[in-house]
Amino acid sequence: MIDADGVEALSMRRLGRALGRDPMRLYRFAASKDELLDGVVELVLADLQVPRAVDGADWDVVLRRCAHSFRAIALAHPHVVPLLVTRPLATPLGLRPIATLRPLEAIVDLLVGAGFDPKGALHGYRLFTGFLHGHVLNEVQEQVADPDETDDLLRLGLHRLPARDFPRLRALAHELAAYDGAAELDEGLDILVTGLRHQLSAGLRSGPAHREGGAGAS
């Protein structure tokens, strides 16, 4: 239902009609629409697997696999993406649905196993998810105004913008139309991983005592 019509279209009444049940009976399974939305997030995130660093795979390889897995989920359920990104923020960490916490636990564990101190691993997780969430939000919002047009300015509807006020944006019409989400994701991950590797090297050089003070978390 959300995939077809968006989150706003979901209601207990409409869900009850789709299931052929009295909507009031649904409250036995979800006490509110908020609880129902939490269930949707859990259901979708259950498909996100954070593999362990096995078979000689480095931690950055695992992060890349996880990022592309999350992107695939986002593209399969674009209307759910705002829920995946913002829904957990409405609840204290320890009270969030378990499925939303598994990636946090798994990625922090992955980075600690790679040599980051715990604070540095948490910092790395936040950088990773912040970039990833921002990327998928941008990608699912990329829309073509008129796919039948061959001119990129017209396809994206940028011709409606005043040329005097938006010269840069109009000039980027071709680049915007040629957007490659997978390639952009990899480019961003290259920058992210390079930064994390630098922090890891600096932390290892400084020794355990300095890392204990949270050098990797700065």
C-alpha positions in Angstrom: 0.0 0.0 0.0 2.8 2.4 0.9 4.8 1.3 -2.2 1.9 2.2 -4.4 0.5 5.4 -2.8 2.9 6.6 -0.2 2.9 6.8 3.6 0.1 9.4 3.7 -2.3 6.9 2.0 -1.9 4.3 4.8 -4.7 4.3 7.5 -6.1 1.7 9.7 -9.5 2.1 7.9 -7.9 1.5 4.5 -5.8 -1.3 5.7 -8.8 -2.9 7.2 -10.6 -2.7 3.9 -7.7 -4.2 2.1 -7.6 -7.1 4.5 -11.4 -7.5 4.6 -11.4 -7.0 8.4 -12.9 -4.5 10.8 -10.3 -1.8 11.3 -10.8 -1.9 15.0 -9.5 -5.4 15.1 -6.2 -4.2 13.7 -5.5 -2.4 17.0 -5.0 -5.8 18.6 -1.8 -6.1 16.5 -0.7 -2.4 16.4 -2.0 -0.1 19.1 -1.6 3.0 16.8 -0.6 4.1 13.4 2.8 5.0 14.8 3.3 1.4 16.0 2.2 0.2 12.5 4.8 2.5 10.9 7.5 1.1 13.2 6.5 -2.4 12.0 6.9 -1.3 8.4 10.4 0.0 9.1 11.3 -3.3 10.9 9.9 -5.3 8.0 11.9 -3.5 5.4 15.1 -3.3 7.4 14.9 -7.0 8.0 16.3 -7.4 4.4 19.4 -5.4 5.3 22.2 -7.7 6.1 25.6 -6.5 7.5 27.9 -9.4 6.6 30.9 -10.1 8.8 34.4 -9.5 7.5 35.0 -13.1 6.4 36.8 -14.7 3.5 39.6 -12.0 3.7 37.1 -9.2 3.1 38.3 -5.9 4.6 36.0 -3.8 6.8 35.6 -1.2 4.0 34.4 -4.0 1.6 31.7 -4.9 4.1 30.7 -1.3 4.4 30.4 -1.0 0.7 28.3 -4.1 0.4 26.0 -2.8 3.2 25.7 0.6 1.5 24.7 -1.0 -1.8 22.2 -3.3 0.0 20.6 -0.3 1.7 20.4 1.5 -1.6 18.7 -1.5 -3.3 16.1 -1.6 -0.5 15.6 2.2 -0.9 15.1 1.9 -4.6 12.7 -1.0 -4.2 10.6 0.9 -1.6 11.2 4.7 -2.4 8.1 5.8 -0.4 9.4 4.0 2.7 12.8 5.8 2.6 11.6 8.8 4.7 10.5 6.4 7.3 13.8 4.5 7.3 15.7 7.8 7.7 13.5 9.7 10.1 11.2 7.2 11.9 13.9 6.0 14.4 14.5 9.6 15.5 11.1 9.8 17.1 12.0 7.3 19.7 14.8 7.0 22.3 17.6 4.7 21.1 16.8 1.9 23.5 13.1 1.9 22.7 13.5 1.7 18.9 12.4 -1.4 17.0 15.1 -4.1 17.3 15.6 -4.2 13.5 16.6 -0.6 13.4 19.4 -1.3 16.0 20.9 -4.4 14.4 22.8 -2.4 11.7 24.2 -0.1 14.4 25.4 -3.1 16.5 26.8 -4.9 13.5 28.7 -1.9 12.0 30.2 -0.8 15.4 31.3 -4.4 16.0 32.8 -4.6 12.5 34.8 -1.4 13.0 36.0 -2.4 16.5 37.1 -5.7 15.0 39.1 -3.7 12.4 41.0 -1.8 15.1 38.9 1.3 15.9 38.3 2.1 19.5 34.6 1.9 20.5 34.1 5.7 20.4 35.8 5.8 17.0 33.7 3.0 15.7 30.5 4.8 16.8 31.8 7.9 15.1 32.5 5.9 11.9 29.0 4.5 12.0 27.5 8.0 12.3 29.5 9.2 9.4 28.6 6.2 7.3 24.8 6.3 8.0 24.7 10.1 7.7 26.2 9.9 4.2 24.2 6.9 3.2 20.8 8.3 4.3 21.5 11.6 2.6 22.5 9.8 -0.6 19.4 7.6 -0.9 17.1 10.6 0.0 18.7 12.5 -2.9 18.5 9.6 -5.3 14.8 8.7 -4.7 13.9 12.3 -5.1 15.5 12.6 -8.6 12.5 12.9 -10.9 12.2 13.6 -14.6 9.5 16.2 -15.4 9.0 15.0 -19.0 10.8 11.7 -20.0 9.8 12.1 -23.6 11.9 15.2 -24.1 15.4 14.8 -25.5 16.8 18.1 -24.3 18.0 17.7 -20.7 16.9 21.2 -19.7 13.3 20.3 -20.8 13.4 16.8 -19.4 14.1 18.1 -15.9 11.8 21.1 -16.2 14.8 23.4 -15.6 13.7 25.7 -18.4 11.1 27.0 -16.1 13.7 28.6 -13.9 14.8 32.2 -14.6 18.2 32.0 -16.4 19.4 35.1 -14.5 18.7 33.6 -11.1 19.7 30.0 -11.7 22.6 30.0 -14.3 24.6 27.3 -12.5 21.7 24.9 -12.1 20.6 25.3 -15.7 24.1 24.8 -16.9 24.3 21.5 -15.0 21.2 20.1 -16.8 23.2 17.3 -18.6 25.0 16.2 -15.5 21.8 16.2 -13.5 20.0 14.1 -16.2 23.0 11.7 -16.4 23.0 11.1 -12.6 24.2 7.6 -11.8 23.2 6.7 -8.2 25.5 3.7 -7.9 28.5 5.5 -9.2 27.8 8.5 -6.9 27.5 6.2 -4.0 30.8 4.6 -4.7 32.5 8.0 -5.1 31.2 9.1 -1.7 32.2 5.9 -0.1 35.8 6.3 -1.4 36.0 9.7 0.4 34.4 8.3 3.5 36.6 5.2 3.7 39.8 7.2 3.0 38.9 9.5 6.0 38.2 6.5 8.3 41.4 4.8 7.3 43.3 8.0 8.2 41.6 8.1 11.6 42.3 4.4 12.1 46.0 4.8 11.3 46.3 7.9 13.5 44.7 6.0 16.4 46.9 3.0 16.0 50.0 5.2 15.9 49.0 7.1 19.0 48.7 3.9 21.1 46.0 2.4 23.3 46.2 5.1 26.0 45.5 7.9 23.6 42.7 5.9 21.8 41.1 5.4 25.2 40.6 9.1 25.3 38.5 9.0 22.1 40.9 10.2 19.4 38.8 8.3 16.8 35.6 10.0 18.0 36.7 13.6 17.4 
